[in-house]
């Protein structure tokens, strides 16, 4: 543990040093200003690691500080790297980079400030409703227009608290859905820490109820305790199991699986789409709730028609959406794998830094329609 912390601090120290060395000499600052700039970087280096421990900190403002610095320095490092690459190219092609180096140093700070302010506003506002229509082969006429409100990756924790959840619940209920699906990563902390803040989820209202599957963060925080708490609130947790939804003399099979990585933390929770179909009738449209998009190949093999997922946050803020594909097959939106359709929410909350830039949060209202040629 001590070795990993020292390694992390060493990496952060070197990164802060590189950013300072590449920017501060080119800013229009006198000696006091330069000393202040180095002091701010030193404070960032010291306080940023608090963001990784924000859920366990006694004083919330320390968690907020660490998480905000995590986002700010992330943008600062990326913009500084891009600037350094441009300077290197100018040198290689024989141009004098002096003028660019001075003006671009100021532009980096301006860019970081804009990304932070816009990102903070986008993250903290109540997620907008995103309307999505999905055509499903063999959908019974009685399920035409069946509506599902999907909530995902809420991450109740250091910066997302009761008020945020109450506003989300009010907006979701206003859509009057047939069903509400929560596709994992509800929490970043223990039941004891967050019981009060997640309580408004008990007020979610849908014709056929609210259904939940676990995400990887539930396992970080103690999944068995959270499953019990969510059930106490009246939510239905689907743990490699299914239910049949009946409406207008038609049936929809709704299944849910534990997170893709669940077996690493709780062997009895190993994610299993086939087990979720045990005893299921044939000839019924099959909908799967699975936190991670990479459950799709197993869902296809099991015979599901549609999978609803989250996990990716759509990348949350630039440029990290371009790296999601290193772990997941898709970033956001509706995709197809063979006969399986997969919809990936960008998330209703956020994780870590309270920032969203280029990947807005969403409360997704999904309408099922019959595919043409049915």
Secondary structure, DSSP 8 states (H G I E B T S, - for coil): -HHHHHHHHHHHHHHHHHHHHHHGGGSS--HHHHHHHHHHHHHHHHHGGGGGGGGG-SSHHHHHHHHHHHHHHHHHHHHHHHHHHHHHHHHHTT---HHHHHHHHHHHHHHHHHHHHHHHHHHHS--EEEEEEEEETT--GGGTT-EEEEE----BSSS--HHHHHHHHHHHHHT--SEEEEES--BSS-HHHHHHHHGGGGG---TT-EEEE--HHHHHS-HHHHHHHHHHTT-EE-SSEEEEEEETTEEEEEEE---TTGGGT-GGG---HHHHTTT--SSSEEEEE-SSGGGHHHHHHHT-SEEEE-SSGGGSBTTGGGTGGGTSS-SSEEEEETTEEEEE---SS-SSSS--BSS--EEEEEEEEE-TT-
